[in-house]
């Protein structure tokens, strides 16, 4: 679910739509939370791990998307002054 926005930026050089970004954020949060829960299931620190996994997963997703958008999409050129 998170891949369409990244794929459209990386391979097709198109800006991802808001729906792709929202879907990617939701899927990344859900998957990161699940992985954080499974990591220490049954311990008292499980919810701390879930919160940390969600935050770091979203930071990683936003960083990758921002990098792709910054690298692949040229800035608007200013007219000669």
N, C-alpha and C positions, 0 to 999 in steps of 0.2 A: 504494500500500500504506500510506503514512503518512497518507493523507487520512481514512480512516474514523474514527479517534479524534478528529481535529480537527473533522471535520464533526459528529460526534455531540455534541461539546461546544458548538460554535458555533451549530448550527441546531436541534438537537433538545433541547438543554439537558439532556442526560443525560451522566452520567460515562462516559468511555470504559472499556471492559473491559480487563483485563490483557492479553488476547490482542491487542487493537487497539494498545495501547501497545507491547507487545513487537514486534509486526509493524512498527509505525511506526519504532521505534528501529533494527531490523535493516535495513529498507529504506533509511532515511536514511543509515545508516553505509555500506551498499553503494553507494548512488548517489553519495554524497559522495566515497567512495574512488575510484570510477570517474572522476568528474569531475576529481579531483585528479591522477589518473594521466594522463588524456588531456591535461591542461593542459600538462605539460612532459614528455611521453613522449620517451624517448631521452636525457635529460640525467641528470647525476649527482644532481640534487636531487629526482628524481621521488618518492622514498619520503618525503622530508620534506613535500612537497606533499600526498601522500596522507594522511599522519598529521594534518597541519594541517586539511585539508578534512574529515576524519572528525570530528575534535574540534569544529570550529566548526559543522559540520552538526548534530551532536548537541546542542550548546549552543543553537543556534537552535530546534531541534525542542522541546527541553524548555522553553525560554523561552516559546514560543508556547502550548504545552499548559498550562503553569502559569498564564499570563495568562488564557487562556480559562476555566480551572477557577476561578481566583480571582474573575474578573469576573462570570461567569454563575451561579455557585452561591453562594447566600447562606449566610452563616455561621449556625450554629445560634443561635437567639435564646435569651437567658437568660430564665428566668421572672422576673416582677417581684419585686423584693427587698423 
